[in-house]
Amino acid sequence: MIDWLAFLQVFLAAIIGAVVVVGFYALGLRLMAAAGRIPVVAPVQWTDAIQVVTPKEIAKAEKAAAKAARKNPLSEAQKRLAMLGAYACFTVCALAVVAGILLIVAG
């Protein structure tokens, strides 16, 4: 016998959890970019993979990120507030993940 109510609860918890984590992570990245701290991640070199991004393209992306950071119209106080908001969003993401793990372990 399938407990459909329990199935629905798990389904809704998964959907809500995914929306919370993805939404707050995206908002955190947006606030981080607004604060002038654009995350530039260099691609990983795998031994058996084709490298898609050249070092010249990486340098160009880093230069564009630095130029965008210099053009930021926000004041220093607004940038600090945006970074605090980004940290708060990332904290919400971490708490949602930890809560999900605790639900799995405790349940």
N, C-alpha and C positions, 0 to 999 in steps of 0.2 A: 504494500500500500504506500503510495507516495503522499507525503505531507506537502501539499501545494502551497500552503501558507508559509511554511518554512522556506520552501524554494523561492517564493516571491520576496521574502525578507532578505535572503542572501543575494538575490539578483539586484534588488534596490540598493542594498548596502554597497555592492560592488560598483554599480553605476555611479552612485553619489560619491563614493570614495575616489573613483577615477576622475570624475569631474572636479572635485576639490583639489586633488593633487595636481592635475594638469593645468587647471585654471590658475591656481595660486603660483605655480612654477612659472607660467607664462607671464603673469602679472609681475612677479619678482624680477624676471629677466628684463621686462619692459622698463620697470623702475630703475634697474641697474644701468640700463642704457641711457635713460634720461639723466641719471646722475653723472654720466660721463665715464663710466667704467664698463665699456663694452667688452664682453668676454671674447677674446680671440683665442681659439684653440687650434694648435697646429695638428695636422693629420698624423696618425700613427703610421710608422713604416713597418709593414709586414714583410717577412722574408719571401713569401711566395705570392704576393699580391702585386697588382699593377698600381703604381702611384698615380693618382689622378691629378693631384695638385702639385705644381712645381714650386721650388723655393722662391722663384720670382713672383709667382702668384700669391704666396704667403706674405712676402714682403709688401706687395701692393695692397693686400687686405689690411695689414697692420698699419700702413701709412694712411689708408682711408679711414680707419678707426680713430687714429690719432687726430686727423683733420676734423672729423665729426665731433670729437671731444672738445676741440678748441672752439668750434662754432656754437657750442651749447649756450642758449640764451638764459639759462637759469642762474640765479644768484647762488652764492656759496651756501646760504642757509637752505635754499630750495634743493640743492644737490644733496646736502646732508639729510634732509627730510626724505628725499627719494631713496637714498641708500638705507635709511632706517626702515622705510616701507618695504624695500626689497628684502632686507633681513627678516622682517616680520612675516612676509609671504613665504620665504624659505623655511622659517620656523614652523609655520602652519603645515607645510608639506611634510616636514620631518615628523611632526606630531601625528599627522594622519597616518603615516606609514607605521610609526611605532604603535599607534592604537590598533591598527589592523593586525600587526604581528601579535600583540597582546591578546586580541580576540581569538586568534588561531591557537595560540599556546594555552590560554586559559580555558578555552572551550573544549 
